[in-house]
């Protein structure tokens, strides 16, 4: 699950439903996106997940 919080740590929005491991997240201030490593062990594959933070608008969004 990817969780978007406010500056006080309160959950604002979430993205759920990943079947792999999402980690090593980084926020790019120039494009407003979060980049992360997404590992699918069953497929023995790694991908780069890209999230447009402005499009995460509610709790429980489906990945």
Beta strands, then each sheet from edge to edge (+ up, - down):
strand 1: 2-5
strand 2: 11-16
strand 3: 21-28
strand 4: 33-40
strand 5: 45-52
strand 6: 61-62
sheet 1: 1+ 2- 6-
sheet 2: 3+ 4- 5+
end
